[in-house]
Amino acid sequence: MIQKRKIIALIIWWCEGTKARQHKRYKNTYYRPVEVINSDPKIIKIFADFLRQEMGVLNNKLHGQIQIHKGDDKDAIERFWELETGIPRSQLNKTIIREYGNKPNKNKGTFKLRLYDKIIFDKLKQLLLKELKSINIGA
């Protein structure tokens, strides 16, 4: 079970996560935030639980940001994501409200799970490379 959760979490991070990015002022410096963005709460929950349970990340280190459209119920959506992720609203960045979308009031927005920890980023990268190598996909 733990191995399956690890594989699924690594695939989520690989596909839906942000990559290291270069600092705009210091060209030899890179940001390495651990972020996963998705509108499916199961994807966010699997990855958040993996970080907490397998990577030892404390819940108070996890942050989030929600993106919704004008006309969506901001309070209800923030409450929804708080319950789904276990991340309190006090750890959420300001919700982004976009112009009207195609489905106002029919979805729960998009959630960005954030962790600012370059050590965890590097561990995730090494775990992913190890798993890829085990199936003969070297990097």
Secondary structure, DSSP 4 states (H G I P E B T S, - for coil): -HHHHHHHHHHHHHHHBPPPEE-SS-TT-EE--EEEEES-HHHHHHHHHHHHHTS---GGG-EEEEEEETTS-HHHHHHHHHHHH---GGGBPPPEEESP-SSTTSS--EEEEEE--HHHHHHHHHHHHHHHHHTT---
